[in-house]
Amino acid sequence: MSIKAYRTAHEARGGLLVTRHVPGVAFGDRVEIEDHAGGLRNGQVIRTSNDEVLILVFEGTEDLDLAETWVRFLDEPIEIALSPELLGREFNGLGEPRDGRPPILASIRRAVAGSAINPAARTYPREFIQTGISTIDGLNSLVRGQKLPIFSGSGLPHNRLAAQIVRQARLKDEDTSFSVVFAAMGVSYADAKFFRDEFASSGVLRNVVMFVNLADDPPVERLTLPRTALTVAEYLAYDLDRHVLVVMTDMTYYAEALREVATAKGDVPARKGYPGYLYSDLAEIYERCGRIHQRHGSITMMPVVSMPSDDITHPIPDLTGYITEGQIVLSRDLHNQGIYPPVHISPSLSRLMKDGIGKDDTREDHPRVAAQLYALYARALETRNLASIIGADELSERDRRYLKFADAFDSRFVGQGETEDRSIEATLNLAWDLMSMFPRDTLTRVSETDLAKFHQGEE
């Protein structure tokens, strides 16, 4: 390692430090900044030229006396030590311990920048993952190696849902749970404590690696945190052959930190002030998950994206939808009715669901049950809208049946306890219980064999 130390800091703005007359510095190099009081701050080179070097300072540039600031270029990328001892620990965005325990000592160190999986090395995501949540398992199934974000709004229980998925997720036919990499960006002290307590009380903490950036921590640290977390996930998956579930909350705070830095750099803004490279930057993160040929391990990702003003067309959820394979959308209306988890069925989608369900994965009737439930619920929502206009008393007997089904579906299928872990069999049996509210000739998307075996209602 070649260390170059300079006292040529020229300007500090918005977490960025500009130095002049520094030759031979590479993009991405790690930097150590020593302020006038002897304190050390971490940085990374994000732009170089013949005249200036631009450094991203993770602890911020407040109170820096530029004339007394030493800048050391360490001629190495930002790295993290990798070991099985990472499990059960909590770190910040740079991989430094937050739990008061010693740093990890390991012979393996890797750069956190990483890269997307080579498409030629990818294998198709398959194998059903049981989350124990009916709206996901039954209608928006998650498969191993998939990227399935949760689109939420301010005040909705996305953190509770993420914690429940972490506790309950497992492969249906393997007696093994996931190793979990949990990355929290811009969360409050209360939320961070909630996640710690949830994981500890449920016994999964020993199998979780936590990366936490609090709301009052430097925002620029959020730009490194997801990459550090994914470097650990890649080690657990491809070196230790584990199945890894990566849960990130909240990617909106990440994007806002990116916008803040881009503005300070002088990048040309695009939609709503976000940089034009927001799409490619998010893709760099999301495309690091998946499955690789001839590797047992895998990385499955569920990022949480909060939608400003509940706007699903906002640039962050909009671009996320282009990169990922579906979305779970939370509904404020269901939440206001006291229904948990308030999953909005109509806009929710899992594009890879068909490849992880059926005879050899869940149950033979699963694809047909999901299609029939969607059809019934769509008709029930139309009936509910009609009833709001003309009144329920003016509906036909058949329409009243749909109205009753909609209420039962919301309260019994969508709604479930926060600690209720439903098997896929229980979810499908519940679906048949609800569908049996209709006569057999109404259920046109299931087979006669399905009806003979599972239908419990009238002919």
N, C-alpha and C positions, 0 to 999 in steps of 0.2 A: 504494500500500500504506500503510495506516494502522497505525502501531505504537503499542501501549499497553503501558507498562511499570509493573509494580506490585511492591511488596514486602509482599504480604499473604498469603503462604503460611501456611496454618494447620495442616495435617496431612499427613504422608507415610506411606503404607502400601502394601506389596506392589507397588511400581512405579507407584503412583497418588499424585498431589499434589493437595491440596484448597486452593483459594484462596477468599477471601471479598471481598465488596464490589467485584466487577468487572462493571460494566454493559456491555451491547452486545457480548457475545462470542457467536459462532455455533458450533454443533455442527460438529466436523470441522476447525476452524481449527488451523493450525500454531502451535506455541508454542516459544519458545526460553527455556531456563532457565539462568541464570548463577549458579553456586554461589559460596560465600564465597572460594574460591581463584581465581576468574576462569574456571573451566572452563565450557564450554557443553554443554548437553544438549538433545536434541530431544524434543518432546512434541506431543500432539494432544488437543484438547478432545473428551471423550466424554460429558459431561453438563453441562448448564447449568440454572441456576435463578436466581431473584431474589437468593438469598442466597449460593450457592456455585457454583463452577466446578470440575469434576473433570477432571484432566489425566492422560493416559496418558504416562508418561515412558519413552522407549524405552531409555535407558541405565540405568534404575533410579533409585531414590531413596536409595540408600545414602549415608551420610556427608553428607547435606544439612543445613546449619545454616539452619533455616527463617527465623530472624531476619535472616540475611545473604543470603537468596536473592532474586534479581530474576527476575520472570516477565514475559516480553514476549509479548504476543498479536499475531501478525503479520498478522491479518486476511486470511489466504489459506490454501487447503488445502495438504496435502502434495503436492508435484508432483515429476515427474522429467523431465529433459531427454531428448528423443528425437531420435535421429540414426542413420543406418546404421553409424556408428562404434561403436555399442553392441556389435556382433558381435565376438566374440573377447575380450570384457572380463568382469571379475568384480566384483560389487557386493555390498553388504550389503542389508538389508531396506528401507532408506530410499533406495537408489539411489546411495549413496556408494561410490567405488572401494575395492576390497579388494586390487587387484593392484599397488599402488604407482605407478600411472600417473595422469596428471592427470584431473580431472573432465571429463565431456562438456560441451562448449559447443555449444549449439544454439538456434535461434530458436523451436523448438517445445517447449513445456512443457505437460504435462497432469497433472491431478489423478489420483492413484493409486486413489482410491475407486472410480471407474468405476461401471458398472451392467450388469445382465444385458442380453443382446440382446433387442430388442423381438420378441416372437413373430411379429408380422405381417411383420417384415423377414427372418425366418429362411427359409432354403431347406433342404430335407431332406438330411441327411448321406448322401453316396454316394461312390463311387470307392474301390476297394480300395487299401489301404496295405500294401505288402509289408514285413514286419519281418524276414524271413529266418528266423523261428522257426516250426517246423512246427505246434506245438500252438496257436499264435495264428493263423497264416495259414490252416491247413487246417481247424481246428475252431472257432475263436473270432475270426473275421476282423475286423480293424479297418478302419473306413472314414473317409474325410476328413470332419472336423467332429464326430466322435464323442467321447464321454467314456467311457473304458474303464479303470477302476481296477485296480490289482494288489493283491489282499488277501494279506498275508503274515503271518509270525510272527517272533518274536525269533530271530535267528540264521540265518534263511533267506536265500538269496542274491538278495533283491529288488534290491539296489543293483547287483549284477553284471548282472541281467536288464535293469534300466533303462538301464544304460550300453550294453549290447548293442543295445537297441532304438534308442537315440540314434545309434549308429554306423551301423546298417543300414537304418533306415526310409526308404522312398522310395515314390513313386507308380509303379505298374508301367509305365504307358504314357508317362511323361514322363521325359525325360533331365535330371532335376533332383532334388536332395535337399531335405530339409526344412531350414528354419532352425529351430533348437532354442532354446527358452527353458527353462533348467534351474533349478529352485528347490529348494534343500536347506535344511531346517529342523531344527535340533537335532542335526546330524550331528557325528561325532567328527572330529578332525584327520585321522585315518587315512582315513576315508571321503571327506572333502573332497579329500585328496591323491590318492586312488584315482580320483575322477572327473576331476580336472585331468589326471592322467597318462594316463588312458584316452582322453580327448578329444584331448589333444595328440599322443599316439603314433599315433592312427588318422587324424589329419589333419582331424578335424571341428571342432576348437576354434575355427577362424576363422569358423565358421558357428554358433557357440553363444554365447548370452548367459547367464552364470551369476550366480545370486543365492544367497549362502551365509550361513546363520546357524549358527554352531558351537554345540556343546552348552554351552559356558561363556559364550556371548554372552547378552545379556539376553533372557529368554523373551518379553517383551512385543513385541520386534521381530518375532517370528514372526507377529504379527497383521497386520502391514503387508506383509511380504515377498511372499506370494502375490498380493496386489493390485498391488504394484509390478511383479512379473513379468508379470502379465496385461496391464497397461497397455503394457508393451513389446511383448508378443505382439500386441496389437490394432494397434499402430503398424506392426509388420512385416507383418501380414496385410492390413490394410485401407488403409494408406497406401502401402505398398511392394509390394502384391499378391504377397506371398510365402505359401507354405504353411508353417505354423508348427506344430511339435509341442511341446507344453508337458508337461514331466515334473516332477512335484512329489513330493518325498520328505522328510519323512514327514508326512502329514496328521494322524496321531495326535498328533504333537508340537504341531502347530498347535492342535488341539482342547484339548489339555491346557493350553496357554498361555491359551486363551480361558476355560477353567474357572478358572484361577488368577486372572485379572483379574475375572471375574464374581463370584467369591467375595469378593474385596477390595472390590468395588463394593456388595456386599450383595444381589446378585440372588438370587431364589428358585431353589434348585437343583432339577433334575429327575433323570432316570435317572443313577445313579452319580455324582451331584454336578455333572454338566454342566448348563449353563443350558438353560432351556426353548427358547431361540431358537437352539440349535445347528443344527437342521435348516435354518432360514432363512439362517443365517450361512454354512453350507456351500454352500447353493444360490446365494447371491450370488457365490461364487467359481466354482463349476462352470458356472453358466449364462452365464458370459462367453465360453465357447468355442462354436464352431459355424461355420456358413456364412451369409452374407448375400446376398440377391438382388442380382444384377448386380455382384458383387464377385468377382474372380478368387481372391483370397487366402482362407485359411481357418485356423481354430485347432482342432487336435485335441489332446485332453488325456488323459494317462495318469498319474493320481496314484497314489502308493504309500500304502497304508493298512495299518499293522501292527496285528494283532489281539491285544490283551492276552490272554494265556493261550490263544492260538489260538482264541478265541471269536468266531465269525462273527456271533453275535447281539449282540455288544457294541454300544453305541449308535453308535460312529463308523462301523464298516463297515455296520451295519444302516441307518443314515440315508443313508450314501453310496449304498447299493444302490437306494434309492428315487429318487435324483436322477439317477444315471448310467444308461448303457445297457448294463449287463452287468458282468462282473467276471472277472478272471483270478485264480484261487485257487492258491496254492502249498501243496504237501503236505510235511509234516515226514517222513512215512513214506518218500516217494520220495527226499527229501534224505538221509535216513539210509542209503538204499541206494546213495548215490553217484550218483544220476541228476540231471543238470542239463540244462535248467531243470526243477525239480520241479513242473511244472504239474499240478494235480489236475483231471483232465478232467471228472469227474462234476458238480461244482458250478460249474465255469467256464461262462460264457455270454457271447455277444455278440448283443444283441437286434437289432442293425442288420446282422448278417452277411448276411442274405438279400438286402439291397439293394446289396451290393457285390461279389457273386460271380456266376458263371455265364458264359454264352457270350461276352458282350461285355466282361466285366471280368477274369475269371481263366481258366477253362476250362469248357466246357459241362458236363462231368461233375461239377464241384466240389460243387454242392448235394447230389447223390445220393451221392457218395463220403463226404461228411461225415456224412450220415444213416446210411449203412451202417456206417461206423466206430464211431459212437456205439452203434448196436445191437449190434454184435459185442463191443465192449468192455464194455458193460453185462452182457451174457450171460457174458462171460469173468470178470468180477468175481464174479458169482454162483457160477460154477464154482470160483473160487479160494476163496471162503468155504466151499463145500461140501467141498472137498478138505482144508481145515484142520480139518474136523469128522470126516470118515470116512476121510481119507487118500487120497492120489493113486492108490494101487493099486486102490482100489475104484471108480474112475471108469470110465465107459464110454469107448470109443475116441473117440467124438465129443466128450465132455467133455474128454478129454486134449488134443484138438486146440485147444479153446478155451483151456485152460491154457497151452499152448505159445504161442498167439497173444498172450495177455496179457503173457507175459514178453518176447516179441519186440516188442510194441507199446511197452512201457515203456522197453526198452533202445535201440530203434532209432528210433522215431517221437518219443516224448517226449524221450528223451535225444539231445543233440547237442552238439557242441563249442562252447565259449564264443566262438570266432572263426569258427564255421561259419555262413555266410550262404546258406541254402537258398532257391532260387527257388521260386515257387509250383508250377511244373511239376515240380521235383524233389520237393517235398512230396507232390503228388498221385501221382506215379509210385511213391514209397515206399509210399504208402497202398495202391496197387494190388498192390504186391509182397507186402504183409502180407495183404491180402484174398485173394490167390491161394493162401493156405494152405487155403482152404475150397473145396469144389466149387461149381460155378456155381449149382446149385439152392438153395444156402444163402443166396446173396446176392440177397435179394428186393427191396432198395431201390434197386438200380441197374437200368438198362435193358439190353435184349438188345444194343443197339448198343454200350453201354459194355463189356459183357462180351466181345463179339466183338473189340473194339479193344484192350482193356487187360488182360483176364484172362489170366494166364500159367500157371495151375495145371490141375488135372484137370477133366474134364467134370462 
